[in-house]
Amino acid sequence: MAYSFTIKRQIEFSETDMAGIVHFSNFFRYMEMAEHAFLRSLGLSVHYNVGGQCNGWVRVHAECDYLLPLHFEEEFEINLFVREIRNKTINYFYVFKKLDDTASAGVVATGTITAVSVMINRQDNSIKGQKIPTSFTDEINVCPLEYYQEYLKNR
């Protein structure tokens, strides 16, 4: 069972502001991108059908704390940790690390996303929370706290 995932990226010019620093909103995109890659690595998706019923994951909470800037062409990694699984929700904790040999390498941000498992009614576009399917709970486990506890100091 999986409880963590790491993906590496390089900052694109379009992700930066006029000062050449990654715009804060992109960290939320990075978190979602890492979640999608994590689920794909397990043969899962954030959008799926079961018995003709459309299902997915709705975000009910997202936050990010910024410690240091990232700049154009810098490499960084996104570390995802499954912090909590409840009946209908999964809470992810993220650590962003700048990757280079300079003194400014290291943790640049931390964040969280809480997602709720939902059924989507295509007739009226309503959504309804549902118990997390076993296809997910069979593959995903909560990460031991000691794996990411050191990063919680920054929050």
QUILINTA-V427537 format. One record per backbone hydrogen bond with DSSP energy under -0.5 kcal/mol. CO is the residue of the C=O (numbers start at 1). NH is the residue of the N-H. If there is no record, write none. Layout:
BEGIN
{{CO/NH} {CO/NH}}
END
This chain:
BEGIN
{{2/141} {3/82} {5/80} {7/78} {9/76} {11/73} {12/15} {13/16} {15/23} {17/20} {20/72} {21/17} {23/26} {24/27} {25/28} {25/29} {26/30} {27/31} {28/32} {29/33} {30/34} {31/35} {32/36} {33/37} {34/38} {35/39} {36/40} {37/41} {38/42} {39/42} {39/44} {40/43} {46/57} {48/55} {50/53} {53/50} {54/120} {55/48} {56/118} {58/116} {61/114} {63/112} {65/110} {70/22} {71/74} {74/11} {75/99} {76/9} {77/79} {77/97} {78/7} {78/80} {79/95} {80/5} {81/83} {81/93} {82/143} {84/91} {87/132} {88/117} {89/86} {90/92} {90/115} {91/83} {91/84} {92/113} {93/81} {94/111} {95/79} {95/97} {96/108} {96/109} {97/77} {98/100} {98/106} {102/105} {106/98} {108/67} {108/68} {109/96} {110/65} {111/94} {112/63} {113/92} {114/60} {114/61} {115/90} {116/58} {117/130} {118/56} {119/121} {119/128} {120/54} {120/122} {121/125} {121/126} {126/121} {128/119} {133/136} {133/137} {134/138} {136/139} {136/140} {139/2} {144/147} {145/148} {145/149} {148/151} {148/152} {149/152} {149/153} {150/153} {151/154} {152/155}}
END
